[in-house]
């Protein structure tokens, strides 16, 4: 877990990094890092993360 980084901020980092290929992989990675992945919910947030995942896979 990165100090002073919220689960949502970390989720966006993971999505941009290309390390996770799906929304469920982001949630699993957060859990493995000690974050509460229950805060990563909602249609708008999941859509934004999926778009970042897609963009990172094209680079």
N, C-alpha and C positions, 0 to 999 in steps of 0.2 A: 504494500500500500504506500502510495506517495503522500507524504505529509502535506496538509493544506490543500488537497485536491479532492473535490467532491466526486461521488460516483458518476455523476453526469459528465463532468469535465473529463474524467478518465475514459468514459465510454466514447466520447468524441475523439480522444487521442487514439484509442484502439481502432476506431473506425477509419481514421485517416491513415494509420500506420500500415494498413494492409495485412496485419497479423491475424485479423479475424475476417472470415469470409461470410458470416451471417450474424443476424441479430442475436440468435441463441448462443453463438460462440462468444460474442461480447459479454453476454450475461454470465456465461461460464467462466470467462477470464476474470471478470470482476469478482466473482465469488472466490476464485482461486487466489486472488490477490488480497482477500480480506474485506472487500467492499460489500455493502448491502445492495445486492442487485435488484431488490424489490422496488427500489426507487426509480428504476429504469422501466417505466411503463408509459402507456399512452400512444395513441395513433400518430400524433404529430412527431413526437420524439423518435419513435421507431422508424418512421418514414425518413426523417433527416439522417439517422444513422445508416439506414439502408442505402440512401443516395451517396453518402460519403464512402461506404464500402464499395459501391459500384464504381465510383470515381477513382478510388485508390487502386482498384484492380485493372483499370485501363491505363494507368501510368506505368 
